[in-house]
Amino acid sequence: MHTLLILNVAPELEEELVDCLLELPTVNGFSTHQVYGHGVNGRMTMAEQVSGRRKRLQVELIVEAQAVKPILAAVREIGASGLYWEHPVHNFGRLKPVPQELG
């Protein structure tokens, strides 16, 4: 069974996190996005509190469910902290263009 693992961490960790994930044999690829966290959080800077948002790096990986714990352990080893969550993946694959009919 596969799972969509989503990590939400400080953007300063992007290079180190990318390197860490690329070294793991259970990770075949992933996407990264700049996102903003909103909410009440005592760890926000004054500027973040005023704007009501905090820059975050979101990473999305589809992996075998049993790979999640080792991935999280590796991410923690580089000092990453933040949020993570999982979604079950019922199906996934690669889209390929349909070949054009030769006329």
C-alpha positions as CSV (number, residue, x, y, z in Angstrom):
1,M,0.0,0.0,0.0
2,H,1.2,3.5,-0.8
3,T,0.8,6.7,1.2
4,L,1.2,10.4,0.3
5,L,3.5,11.7,3.0
6,I,3.4,15.5,3.3
7,L,6.1,17.4,5.3
8,N,5.8,21.0,6.3
9,V,9.1,22.5,7.5
10,A,11.1,25.7,7.7
11,P,12.2,26.8,4.2
12,E,15.8,27.3,5.4
13,L,16.1,23.5,5.4
14,E,15.2,23.0,1.7
15,E,18.7,22.1,0.4
16,E,19.6,19.8,3.3
17,L,16.1,18.2,3.2
18,V,16.3,17.7,-0.6
19,D,19.7,16.1,-0.2
20,C,18.5,13.9,2.6
21,L,15.5,12.6,0.7
22,L,17.4,12.0,-2.5
23,E,19.8,9.7,-0.6
24,L,17.0,7.5,0.7
25,P,16.5,4.3,-1.5
26,T,12.8,4.3,-0.7
27,V,12.2,7.7,-2.2
28,N,11.9,7.7,-6.0
29,G,10.9,11.4,-6.3
30,F,9.0,14.2,-4.7
31,S,7.6,17.7,-5.1
32,T,8.3,20.8,-3.1
33,H,6.2,23.9,-2.8
34,Q,6.5,27.2,-0.9
35,V,3.4,27.5,1.3
36,Y,2.3,29.7,4.2
37,G,1.2,28.4,7.6
38,H,-1.6,30.3,9.3
39,G,-2.8,30.1,12.9
40,V,-1.8,30.7,16.5
41,N,1.8,29.7,17.1
42,G,4.0,31.1,19.8
43,R,7.1,30.4,17.7
44,M,6.3,33.0,15.1
45,T,8.4,36.0,14.8
46,M,6.8,39.4,15.4
47,A,6.6,40.1,11.7
48,E,4.9,36.7,11.1
49,Q,2.5,37.4,13.9
50,V,1.6,40.8,12.4
51,S,1.1,39.3,8.9
52,G,-0.7,36.3,10.2
53,R,1.4,33.8,8.2
54,R,4.6,32.0,8.2
55,K,6.6,30.8,5.2
56,R,7.0,27.0,5.1
57,L,8.4,24.4,2.7
58,Q,5.9,21.6,1.8
59,V,7.3,18.4,0.4
60,E,5.0,15.7,-1.0
61,L,6.2,12.1,-1.5
62,I,4.3,9.0,-2.6
63,V,6.0,6.0,-0.9
64,E,5.3,2.6,0.4
65,A,3.5,2.9,3.8
66,Q,6.3,1.0,5.6
67,A,8.9,3.6,4.4
68,V,7.3,6.5,6.3
69,K,8.9,5.8,9.7
70,P,12.5,5.6,8.3
71,I,11.9,8.7,6.2
72,L,10.7,10.6,9.2
73,A,13.7,9.4,11.2
74,A,16.1,10.6,8.5
75,V,14.4,14.0,8.3
76,R,14.6,14.3,12.1
77,E,18.3,13.5,12.0
78,I,19.0,16.6,9.9
79,G,17.2,18.7,12.6
80,A,14.0,19.3,10.7
81,S,10.9,20.0,12.7
82,G,7.4,20.9,11.7
83,L,4.3,19.1,10.7
84,Y,3.7,15.9,8.7
85,W,0.7,14.0,7.7
86,E,-0.3,11.0,5.5
87,H,-3.0,10.2,3.1
88,P,-3.7,6.7,1.7
89,V,-3.1,6.5,-2.0
90,H,-5.4,4.2,-3.8
91,N,-3.9,4.5,-7.3
92,F,-1.1,6.5,-9.0
93,G,0.9,6.3,-12.2
94,R,2.5,8.3,-14.9
95,L,0.6,10.1,-17.6
96,K,1.9,9.6,-21.1
97,P,0.6,11.3,-24.2
98,V,-1.6,9.2,-26.5
99,P,0.2,8.4,-29.8
100,Q,-1.1,10.3,-32.8
101,E,-2.7,8.1,-35.5
102,L,-0.5,8.2,-38.7
103,G,-2.6,9.4,-41.5
